[in-house]
Amino acid sequence: MDYNDDQENKNNRSQRDDFSHPTDNYNEHNSEETRTEESTTEAQNEQSAPDRETVYVSNRPQKPQKKKSGAGAGFFGGFVGGLVSVALVLLLLMNNLIPGITIAEQGTDSNSESTQTSGSDKPNIVKTVSDGSDVASGVDEAADAVVGVLNLQQQDIWTQSQEAGTGSGIIYKKEDGKAYVVTNDHVVDKAEEVEVVLNDEKRIDAKVLGTDSLTDLAILEIDGAQVDTVAKIGSSSNLKVGETVLAIGNPLGMEFANSLTKGIISGLNRSVSVDTNGDRQPDWVSEVIQTDAAVNPGNSGGALVNEKGEVIGINSMKIAQQTVEGMSFAIPIDTALPIMEQLETKGEVARPFIGISMVPINQVPAQYRGNIQLPEDMESGVVIAQVQKGSPAAKADLQQFDVITKIGGNDVKNVVDLRTYLYRETNIGDTVKMEVYRNGKPENVELKLDQRQE
């Protein structure tokens, strides 16, 4: 899926880990689970007809109209050992070590992310849609709280920082002389400086308090004296398909600031797989709101509001295929709020940490399977490529080339399965049971989860 490539980041997104840095969690980032979701044939999905449930979209922000985008950084690693082991480890690490996000293209963005959509349970459907006569009054205040977000980067040592991408943001809080803006992580990725453009076109400096690549959220702090309007926060828990919504943002940059598009909720609880490190493998599954309201480059981080002007979602992604139209996605506000609070107060999102880097078993070439002593019919699971010293995995005696097939009694088909269970079903300090294959034989392992240490 594409994060609206609002000029958000011309430069390819750095490979981020689950929590903060790409290498941190699998190997602190990727250690835990390479941000790869069910290995899907993305290339085939992208070319497939739009009526299929699985769709891959790029989340890397695209180039702004007048700027070049930088190349994405790759991650390589290796281990000392026999030639076969070294070759295998290198292959594992290079293929799927760090998660990343692909951001949708904007007229001014520059990141890209892969996403995969799947059907959800049948939602309640609203048969009558408002004619929009009261829309203007409901969104006036919301529009005033939507700002532009400029990602400034220095191109070389001889020039000043320039706009590397632009996106949108929502002023959601004002307190103690400070105001707080929520935007997308990919909008501010790699930024050396960040500025916010207020509704009166005034540019002010912003401080990045925290970012989270898995949920694609970031929190900025600005001078509260410059802010008059704060967005009204609604709820996404009682939304219905067919309900009227409006997307507010800055498509194609600040030239079309505070543009408003109208649509309906097309689907709820859509499961979208996200590639956070640009390796074209899914790293995480986001639960999002699907809408047909037009979301263009530059809209990323903007508000999705109801007719009362209440923020019910944060625009984040769109399907970027020539054969697909009218499919955009927003992070539900009820999902975003707990993440926003942690980013505002702690600068990061605390999640359970294992301390391994891994690769889906179906990505291990046939010539190496024998070295790991995998059963010929084994097609699901994740291979441990590296165990971080002092980590929960090391303390539990998990070893390189172990294959994790179950966690907490749940099957592990791929990295996303493992990560999803960890982040949604467990807490820091919990003890979990794993089933692994070691030297071709199943073994049971107990592991106490910890929080990733910097």
Secondary structure, DSSP 4 states (H G I P E B T S, - for coil): -EE--BBS-SSPPP---SSSSHHHHHHHHBTT--SB-S---HHHHHHS-TTSS------EEPPPTT-PPPPPPP-----SS-HHHHHHHHHHHHHHSS----PPP-SSB-E-----EE--SPPPB-S----STTHHHHHHHHHHTEEEEEEEEESSTTS-EEEEEEEEEEEEEEETTEEEEEE-HHHHTT-SEEEEE-TTS-EEEEEEEEEETTTTEEEEEEEGGG----PEE--STT--BT-EEEEEE-TTSGGGTTEEEEEEEEEEEEEEEE-SSSSSS-BEEEEEEEE-S---TT-TT-EEE-TT-EEEEEEEEE---TT--S-EEEEEHHHHHHHHHHHHHHSS---EE--EEEEEGGGS-HHHHHHHT--TT----EEEEEE-TTSHHHHTT--TT-EEEEETTEE--SHHHHHHHHHHH--TT-EEEEEEEETTEEEEEEEE-EEPP-
